[in-house]
């Protein structure tokens, strides 16, 4: 098959797949077997939450132009290069064992003595994070400049009040590379949940209904991003989002957000078919700034917590949905 005929064949197959009910989301999520530009997919003008996906790809994928297939990126692309010496690898491994043994003993005792069934009482409150000098160093900060998609800068430092201060400078100037369409995002992400011996497991928020944040902002609009831990690669870009509106000024504000208000996006696009967050399968939590307004920013964060509210009006998805016909794709 000639090169031109091959391209036409791929184009026809791709457009045909998009018309099949049930495969529409699959095609958008992984662009089956077609070379795509991650920058273009994450930065298209029609994308719903544009830079929630950009921060995901910039952190985990070193190349901006990848061939996304059903198998997804190779492990070597996700892992990156390890420049540690053999001695450093051995000492790090011994440290993991040394720290992991007491943690493993505690996990076994808790498992034997306590059998949690997911039920919580009204008013139950648990910190997801209460920032201090030690915890601040475990969170990750990224910006479009990290992947060559822009010039924005961000950092997470200790504020004079011994809280976390997410600050930097947002620059919306688009690089003249012929690929990037939009620029200007900064992101703050939590570390993964780890058990003993560095075992990564999802966060489990079962039994909680609301998220509460105590912040002091600059009047900008941020986006809270919940990254999901999915079993299949075609769903690796699934995220739940909700805007965080901050007030300028010297006063703290406590923001309460029902978890039922978070809406699903995939590959940066708001999905037509929405569903409640799977609270037992949370990969990480992030806060993204991509409001399109260039200039300095700062968001001081005291804590992020989870609350059980028995007076919650909805426990599923609390945004009005519309019925679609079989041909509304």
C-alpha positions in Angstrom: 0.0 0.0 0.0 1.5 3.4 -1.0 2.2 6.0 1.6 -0.7 8.3 0.5 -3.1 5.4 0.3 -2.0 4.3 3.8 -2.7 7.8 5.2 -6.1 7.9 3.6 -7.0 4.5 4.9 -6.0 5.6 8.5 -8.0 8.8 8.2 -11.1 6.9 7.1 -10.8 4.3 9.8 -10.3 7.0 12.5 -13.4 8.9 11.4 -15.4 5.7 11.3 -14.4 4.7 14.8 -15.5 8.1 16.1 -19.0 7.5 14.9 -19.4 4.2 16.7 -21.2 4.6 20.1 -19.0 3.5 22.9 -15.8 4.1 21.1 -16.0 7.8 21.0 -14.3 8.2 24.3 -11.7 5.5 23.5 -10.6 7.3 20.3 -10.3 10.7 22.1 -8.5 9.2 25.1 -5.8 7.2 23.3 -5.9 8.1 19.5 -5.6 4.5 18.6 -2.4 3.6 16.7 -2.0 7.2 15.3 1.0 9.4 15.9 -0.2 12.5 17.8 1.5 15.5 19.3 0.9 15.6 23.0 1.2 19.4 22.9 -1.5 19.6 20.3 -3.8 17.2 22.0 -3.5 18.9 25.4 -3.5 22.5 24.1 -6.3 22.5 21.5 -8.7 25.4 21.8 -11.6 23.0 22.2 -10.1 21.2 25.2 -12.1 21.6 28.5 -9.4 21.7 31.1 -6.4 22.4 28.9 -3.4 22.1 31.1 -4.5 19.4 33.5 -3.3 17.0 30.9 -0.3 19.0 29.9 1.1 18.8 33.5 0.5 15.0 33.4 2.4 14.5 30.1 5.2 16.9 31.0 5.9 15.1 34.2 5.9 11.6 32.9 6.7 11.7 29.2 10.0 13.2 28.0 9.0 13.5 24.4 6.3 15.8 23.1 5.5 13.7 20.1 4.7 10.1 20.9 3.0 7.3 19.1 0.1 6.4 21.4 -1.0 2.8 20.9 -3.1 0.3 22.9 0.0 -0.6 24.9 0.7 3.1 25.8 4.2 4.5 26.4 7.1 2.2 27.1 8.3 1.7 30.6 11.7 3.2 29.7 9.9 6.4 28.7 8.1 6.7 32.1 11.1 5.6 34.2 13.7 7.9 32.7 17.4 7.5 33.1 19.0 6.5 36.5 22.3 8.3 36.9 23.0 6.9 40.4 26.2 4.9 41.1 26.0 1.3 42.1 27.0 2.3 45.7 24.2 4.8 45.8 21.7 2.3 44.5 22.7 -0.2 47.2 22.6 2.3 50.1 19.2 3.6 48.9 17.9 0.0 48.9 19.1 -0.6 52.4 17.4 2.6 53.5 14.2 1.4 52.1 14.5 -1.9 54.0 15.5 -0.1 57.2 12.5 2.3 57.1 10.1 -0.3 55.6 10.4 -3.0 58.3 8.9 -0.9 61.2 6.2 0.4 58.8 5.3 -3.1 57.7 5.0 -4.2 61.3 2.6 -1.4 62.0 0.5 -2.2 58.9 0.2 -5.8 60.0 -0.9 -4.8 63.5 -3.5 -2.4 62.1 -4.8 -5.0 59.7 -5.3 -7.5 62.5 -6.8 -5.1 65.1 -8.9 -3.0 62.9 -11.3 -3.9 60.0 -12.6 -0.8 58.3 -15.8 -1.3 56.4 -15.9 2.2 54.8 -18.6 3.7 57.1 -17.9 7.0 58.8 -19.9 9.1 61.2 -21.2 12.6 60.5 -18.4 15.2 61.0 -15.5 12.8 60.6 -12.5 14.9 59.5 -9.2 13.7 58.2 -6.3 15.8 56.9 -5.1 14.9 53.4 -2.2 17.2 54.0 -1.4 19.7 56.8 1.6 21.6 55.5 4.8 22.2 57.4 8.4 22.5 56.5 9.0 18.8 56.1 5.8 18.0 54.1 6.4 20.8 51.6 9.5 19.1 50.3 7.6 16.0 49.3 5.2 17.8 46.9 6.0 18.3 43.2 5.9 21.5 41.3 5.9 21.7 37.5 5.4 24.3 34.8 5.3 24.6 31.0 9.0 25.5 31.0 9.9 22.1 32.3 8.8 20.5 29.0 9.9 23.3 26.8 6.2 24.4 26.2 6.6 27.9 27.7 8.4 30.1 30.1 6.3 30.0 33.2 8.0 29.4 36.6 6.7 28.1 39.8 7.9 27.0 43.2 6.6 25.7 46.6 8.2 27.4 49.5 7.6 27.9 53.2 5.6 31.1 54.0 6.3 33.4 56.9 3.3 31.6 58.7 5.0 28.2 58.2 2.5 27.2 55.6 2.9 26.2 51.9 3.2 29.1 49.5 2.7 28.1 45.8 4.0 31.0 43.9 5.7 32.0 40.6 5.2 33.8 37.4 2.7 32.7 34.7 3.8 33.6 31.1 1.4 32.9 28.3 3.9 33.7 25.4 3.7 30.7 23.0 7.1 29.3 21.9 7.8 29.7 18.2 8.2 26.0 17.5 5.3 25.5 15.1 3.7 22.9 17.4 2.6 24.5 20.6 -0.7 26.3 20.3 -1.2 27.7 23.9 1.1 28.2 26.8 1.0 29.3 30.4 0.4 26.7 33.2 1.8 25.9 36.6 1.0 22.9 38.7 1.3 21.6 42.2 1.0 17.8 42.8 0.9 15.6 45.9 3.2 12.6 46.2 1.9 9.1 45.6 0.6 7.1 48.5 3.2 4.6 49.6 3.1 1.6 52.0 6.1 -0.1 53.4 9.1 -0.9 51.1 8.0 1.9 48.7 4.8 0.1 47.5 2.6 2.6 45.7 -1.1 2.2 46.3 -4.1 4.4 45.6 -5.5 6.8 48.2 -8.7 5.6 49.6 -11.3 8.3 50.4 -14.2 5.9 51.0 -16.8 7.3 53.3 -16.0 11.0 52.8 -18.4 13.4 51.0 -16.6 16.8 50.9 -13.2 18.3 50.5 -12.2 21.3 52.6 -9.3 23.7 51.9 -8.0 26.6 54.0 -6.2 28.9 51.6 -5.2 32.5 51.1 -5.1 33.5 47.5 -4.6 36.4 45.1 -8.0 36.6 43.4 -7.0 34.2 40.6 -9.0 31.1 39.6 -7.2 27.8 40.1 -8.2 24.2 39.3 -8.3 21.3 41.7 -7.3 18.2 39.9 -7.8 14.6 41.1 -5.8 12.1 39.1 -7.4 8.6 39.0 -5.6 5.3 39.3 -6.9 3.3 36.4 -6.3 -0.3 35.4 -6.3 0.3 31.7 -3.9 2.5 29.7 -6.8 4.0 27.7 -8.0 5.6 30.9 -4.6 6.8 32.1 -5.5 10.4 31.4 -8.8 10.4 33.4 -9.0 13.3 35.9 -11.7 14.9 38.0 -11.7 18.7 38.2 -13.3 21.5 40.0 -12.4 25.3 40.1 -11.0 26.9 43.2 -12.0 30.6 43.3 -9.8 32.6 45.6 -10.2 36.1 47.1 -7.5 38.7 47.2 -6.6 40.3 50.5 -5.1 39.3 53.8 -7.8 37.0 55.1 -7.9 33.2 55.0 -10.8 31.5 53.4 -12.2 28.0 54.0 -13.5 26.4 50.9 -15.8 23.4 51.1 -16.4 21.4 47.9 -18.7 18.3 47.7 -16.9 15.5 45.9 -20.0 15.0 43.9 -19.3 18.3 42.1 -16.1 17.2 40.5 -16.5 16.5 36.8 -14.6 14.0 34.6 -12.1 14.9 31.9 -10.0 12.7 29.6 -7.2 13.9 27.4 -8.1 17.4 28.5 -11.7 17.3 27.4 -14.8 17.3 29.5 -16.7 14.0 29.0 -20.3 13.8 27.9 -20.8 10.7 30.0 -20.1 11.6 33.7 -19.9 9.5 36.7 -19.0 9.8 40.4 -15.4 9.6 41.5 -14.2 6.1 42.5 -13.1 7.2 46.0 -11.0 4.1 46.5 -8.8 4.7 43.5 -7.2 8.1 43.8 -3.7 8.4 42.4 -2.8 12.0 43.5 -4.2 15.5 44.1 -3.1 18.6 42.3 -3.8 22.3 42.0 -3.3 23.9 38.5 -3.1 27.5 37.4 -3.9 28.1 33.8 -6.3 31.1 33.8 -4.6 32.8 30.8 -3.7 35.9 32.8 0.1 36.5 32.7 1.9 37.8 35.7 2.9 36.7 39.3 0.7 34.6 41.4 0.7 33.2 44.9 -1.5 30.8 46.8 -0.9 30.1 50.5 -2.2 26.7 51.7 -2.7 25.7 55.3 -4.4 22.3 54.8 -6.5 20.1 52.5 -8.9 17.8 54.4 -11.7 15.3 53.8 -15.0 15.5 55.7 -18.1 13.3 56.0 -21.3 15.3 55.8 -24.5 13.3 56.4 -26.5 16.3 55.3 -25.0 16.1 51.8 -27.8 16.4 49.2 -26.1 14.0 46.6 -23.7 11.1 46.9 -23.3 10.5 43.2 -22.8 13.0 40.4 -24.4 16.3 41.3 -24.3 18.2 38.0 -27.3 18.2 35.7 -27.0 15.8 32.7 -28.9 15.7 29.4 -30.1 12.6 27.7 -28.5 12.0 24.3 -29.9 10.2 21.3 -28.1 7.3 19.6 -26.8 9.6 16.8 -25.7 12.5 19.0 -21.9 11.9 18.7 
